[in-house]
Amino acid sequence: MALSDDGVIHSLGYKSDMYIKTYTDTDRIEKQSVGHRGFIGNVAASDGYTYFLPAYGSSIGKLGRKTGSLNIEKKFTMSPQVRCGAEGNAGVIYMPSYTKTLKIFTYDTKTEDVASFTPPKPNRYTFCNHIWGAAADKEGEIYMPPALGTSVAKIDKNGHFKYLDGHPVTSGVSGFSVKYVGATYVEEVNKIFCLPRQGEMLLVINCEDDSYQEFKLPEDYLAVANKNKNFHGFLAPDGWLYSAFWADTKCFRVNPRTLEVQWKDYEYEFMNGFPSVKTGSGILSIGTGYSTAALVKGNDVYLGLAGTSKAIKLEYENR
């Protein structure tokens, strides 16, 4: 999901051949005649373009935020299997691959060149060092939490890769349970927050000294939450970080200043006046999820379609 300056949200397909536009002035969704697939995640770069990142495709999508024009440019000979990215100081977008080899792909927004490198293995090497999340701080330093590994990765403002010193990151799960997806920088506290997908903890990275710590989610929430709790997260207009609905109608939020955690079940809202959540949301099955991305515009948050036929919108009071 990417927002152009005219208030239109542009959404490209992941495994579905899709291109839809959401007109935020009327909340109308329109399916375009020509679709695109294989994308997940994007980077709103400093050059005025938002770049859609390729997972199952070999192209990069390029949205001109001023004009609303979309171009699809083939850049790879295969599918790079990236799931996220962030822009560094020199206008280079770094995209870690969701593979055990953890290859890092790069896209130079000035030259439009792509490249890649394979970073060293962490000292706590595991068979799966996949990454699904990246965020840059105000200095252009990029932090990447582990999805299946146990080490936090960083690319500094000079483009140098390293793993942070610290305890193994577990989020309270092991094996092939995905720990963290997504990362969000909160400049007010100069920290990066990573919300769990199947884990039970929050990961908070202090950009001041590269220290990090995990915090357990409330037990009453964990007792009722689905295993797949969240697909990315977002900093809402009220200043709290919210989870994005995945296989759950339950949403938790974190105060980045105090680390207070609250949660709410939106089951009634998801029923949408129908007898069941499935009918009201149009979800195919819990395995397809409700949403995979969130976009903030003014006092509203739009969550895109995953396996549903209806999108989600959260409305916040003026603040």
C-alpha positions in Angstrom: 0.0 0.0 0.0 1.4 3.4 -1.0 -0.2 6.8 -0.9 0.1 9.4 -3.6 -0.3 13.1 -3.0 -3.8 13.2 -4.3 -5.0 10.9 -1.4 -5.2 7.7 -3.5 -3.9 4.4 -2.0 -2.2 2.2 -4.5 -2.1 -1.5 -3.6 -0.3 -4.2 -5.6 -0.8 -8.0 -5.3 1.2 -10.5 -3.4 0.1 -13.8 -4.7 -2.9 -12.5 -6.5 -2.6 -10.6 -9.8 -4.1 -7.3 -8.5 -3.9 -3.6 -8.6 -6.5 -1.7 -6.6 -6.9 2.0 -5.8 -8.6 3.2 -2.6 -9.9 6.8 -2.9 -9.7 8.1 0.7 -12.0 11.1 0.0 -14.9 8.7 -0.6 -13.5 5.3 0.8 -14.2 3.7 -2.6 -12.0 0.8 -3.7 -11.6 0.3 -7.5 -9.9 -2.7 -9.1 -7.8 -1.8 -12.1 -8.0 -3.7 -15.3 -4.3 -4.5 -15.3 -3.0 -6.3 -12.2 0.5 -6.9 -10.8 1.6 -9.6 -8.4 4.6 -10.7 -6.4 5.0 -7.6 -4.2 5.0 -7.1 -0.4 6.1 -4.1 1.5 7.4 -0.8 0.1 9.7 2.1 0.9 8.6 5.7 0.6 11.9 7.1 -0.5 13.3 10.6 -0.2 13.3 11.1 -4.0 9.5 11.4 -4.2 8.9 7.8 -5.2 7.5 4.9 -3.3 9.1 1.6 -4.3 7.1 -1.7 -4.1 9.4 -4.6 -3.2 9.5 -8.0 -5.0 9.0 -11.2 -3.1 7.6 -13.6 -5.7 8.3 -11.3 -8.7 11.4 -10.0 -10.4 10.4 -6.4 -10.8 10.3 -3.3 -8.6 7.2 -1.1 -8.7 7.8 2.6 -8.7 5.0 5.0 -7.7 5.5 8.8 -8.3 3.8 10.2 -5.3 3.3 13.6 -6.9 1.8 12.3 -10.2 0.2 9.0 -9.0 1.9 7.3 -12.0 3.0 3.6 -11.5 5.7 1.9 -13.4 6.8 -1.7 -13.1 10.5 -2.2 -13.8 12.1 -5.6 -14.2 15.3 -5.6 -12.2 16.1 -9.3 -11.4 16.5 -12.5 -13.3 14.7 -14.4 -10.5 12.5 -13.7 -7.5 14.7 -12.2 -4.8 12.3 -13.2 -2.0 12.5 -9.9 -0.1 9.8 -9.0 2.3 10.8 -5.5 3.5 13.3 -2.7 3.0 14.5 0.7 4.2 16.4 3.7 2.7 19.9 4.5 3.9 21.6 7.8 3.9 22.9 7.7 0.3 19.5 7.0 -1.3 20.1 3.2 -1.3 17.3 0.9 -0.4 18.4 -2.2 1.5 16.2 -5.3 1.2 17.0 -8.4 3.3 15.8 -11.6 1.7 13.6 -14.0 3.5 15.9 -16.9 3.0 18.3 -18.9 5.2 21.4 -17.4 3.3 20.1 -13.9 4.2 21.3 -12.2 1.1 20.9 -8.4 1.2 19.6 -6.8 -2.1 20.2 -3.1 -2.8 18.5 -0.6 -5.1 20.1 2.8 -5.8 17.4 5.3 -6.2 19.8 7.7 -8.0 21.1 5.2 -10.6 18.3 2.6 -10.5 21.0 -0.1 -10.3 20.4 -3.2 -8.2 23.1 -5.3 -6.5 23.4 -7.7 -3.6 25.8 -9.0 -1.0 25.8 -11.9 1.5 26.6 -10.7 5.1 28.6 -12.8 7.5 26.8 -15.4 9.6 26.0 -14.3 13.1 27.9 -15.8 16.0 24.6 -17.5 17.1 24.2 -19.1 13.7 21.0 -21.0 13.1 19.7 -22.8 10.1 17.2 -20.1 9.5 18.4 -16.5 9.6 15.4 -15.0 7.7 14.5 -11.4 8.2 11.1 -9.8 7.6 11.3 -6.2 8.8 13.5 -3.1 8.4 13.3 0.5 9.6 15.7 3.4 9.4 16.2 5.9 12.3 16.8 9.7 11.9 20.5 9.1 11.2 19.9 6.7 8.3 20.9 3.7 10.3 18.8 0.6 9.4 17.7 -2.0 11.9 16.3 -5.4 11.0 14.8 -7.8 13.6 14.9 -11.6 13.2 12.0 -13.5 11.9 13.5 -17.0 12.4 17.0 -16.3 13.7 18.1 -14.9 17.1 20.2 -11.9 16.1 19.3 -8.2 15.4 21.0 -7.0 12.2 22.0 -3.4 11.4 23.3 -1.5 8.4 24.9 1.7 9.5 24.8 5.1 7.8 28.0 4.2 5.8 26.4 1.0 4.5 28.3 -1.4 6.8 26.5 -4.5 8.0 26.8 -6.0 11.5 24.9 -7.9 14.2 24.2 -6.2 17.5 25.6 -7.4 20.7 23.0 -8.8 23.1 21.1 -11.8 24.2 19.3 -14.2 21.8 16.1 -12.8 20.5 13.3 -15.4 21.0 10.0 -13.7 21.4 9.1 -16.7 23.6 8.9 -19.1 20.6 11.3 -21.5 18.8 11.7 -23.5 15.7 9.9 -22.3 12.6 7.5 -20.0 14.5 8.0 -16.5 13.1 9.1 -14.1 15.8 8.9 -10.6 14.3 7.5 -9.1 11.0 8.0 -5.4 10.4 9.7 -2.7 12.3 8.6 0.9 13.1 10.8 3.8 14.1 9.4 6.3 16.6 11.5 9.4 16.5 10.0 10.9 19.7 11.8 8.2 21.8 14.5 7.3 19.2 13.6 3.7 19.3 12.5 1.0 16.9 9.6 -1.2 17.8 9.0 -4.7 16.4 5.7 -6.4 16.9 5.4 -10.2 16.9 3.7 -12.4 14.4 3.7 -15.7 16.2 5.8 -14.6 19.2 4.7 -13.5 22.6 7.0 -10.5 23.1 7.7 -7.0 21.8 11.2 -6.1 20.6 12.4 -2.6 21.4 15.7 -1.4 19.9 17.3 1.7 21.4 18.9 3.6 18.5 21.0 5.7 20.9 23.3 2.8 22.0 22.1 -0.2 19.9 20.8 -2.0 23.0 17.6 -4.0 22.8 15.1 -5.7 25.0 12.1 -7.9 24.7 8.9 -7.4 26.7 6.1 -9.9 27.3 2.6 -9.2 26.0 -0.1 -9.3 28.7 -1.1 -12.8 29.8 -4.8 -12.2 29.4 -4.3 -11.2 25.8 -2.0 -14.2 25.0 -4.6 -16.5 26.5 -7.2 -15.6 23.8 -5.1 -14.4 20.9 -4.6 -16.4 17.7 -1.1 -17.8 17.1 -0.8 -15.4 14.1 -1.4 -12.2 16.0 -0.1 -9.5 13.8 1.2 -8.8 10.3 3.4 -5.7 10.6 2.3 -2.8 12.8 1.8 0.9 12.6 2.2 4.2 14.5 -1.3 5.5 14.8 -2.5 9.1 14.9 -2.9 8.8 18.7 0.8 8.1 19.2 0.4 4.4 20.0 1.8 1.5 18.0 -1.0 -0.9 16.9 -0.8 -4.5 15.6 -2.3 -5.1 12.2 -5.0 -7.8 12.1 -3.8 -11.1 10.7 -5.6 -14.2 11.8 -7.4 -12.4 14.6 -10.0 -9.8 15.3 -8.0 -8.8 18.4 -5.7 -5.8 18.2 -3.1 -4.8 20.8 -1.4 -1.4 21.1 1.8 -0.2 22.8 2.5 3.2 24.2 6.1 3.9 23.0 6.8 6.2 25.9 5.7 4.0 28.8 5.5 0.5 27.1 2.0 0.1 28.5 0.1 -2.5 26.4 -3.7 -2.6 25.9 -5.8 -4.7 23.6 -9.3 -4.9 22.2 -11.4 -7.4 20.3 -13.1 -6.0 17.2 -15.2 -9.1 16.6 -18.5 -7.2 16.6 -17.2 -4.6 14.1 -15.8 -7.3 11.8 -19.3 -9.0 11.8 -20.4 -5.8 10.0 -24.1 -6.4 10.7 -23.9 -10.1 9.6 -24.3 -13.2 11.8 -20.6 -14.1 11.6 -17.2 -12.6 11.2 -16.5 -14.7 8.2 -19.6 -13.4 6.4 -19.1 -9.8 7.5 -15.5 -9.6 6.5 -15.5 -11.8 3.5 -12.5 -13.7 4.8 -11.7 -17.0 3.0 -10.2 -18.7 6.0 -8.2 -17.7 9.0 -5.1 -18.9 7.2 -5.4 -16.2 4.6 -5.6 -13.4 7.2 -7.6 -10.2 7.4 -4.9 -7.7 6.5 -1.1 -7.5 5.8 -0.4 -3.8 5.7 -1.5 -0.5 7.2 -1.3 3.0 6.0 -1.9 6.2 8.0 -3.6 9.2 6.4 -4.5 12.1 8.7 -6.7 10.7 11.5 -7.5 7.5 9.7 -5.7 4.2 9.3 -6.4 2.0 6.2 -5.6 -1.7 6.5 -5.4 -3.5 3.1 -7.0 -6.7 2.1 -5.4 -10.1 2.7 -7.8 -13.0 2.3 -10.9 -10.8 2.6 -13.2 -9.1 0.2 -13.5 -6.0 2.5 -10.8 -3.6 3.7 -10.6 -2.3 7.3 -10.5 1.4 8.4 -9.8 2.7 11.8 -11.0 6.2 12.6 -9.3 8.3 15.3 -10.6 11.4 17.0 -8.9 14.7 16.2 -5.8 15.1 18.4 
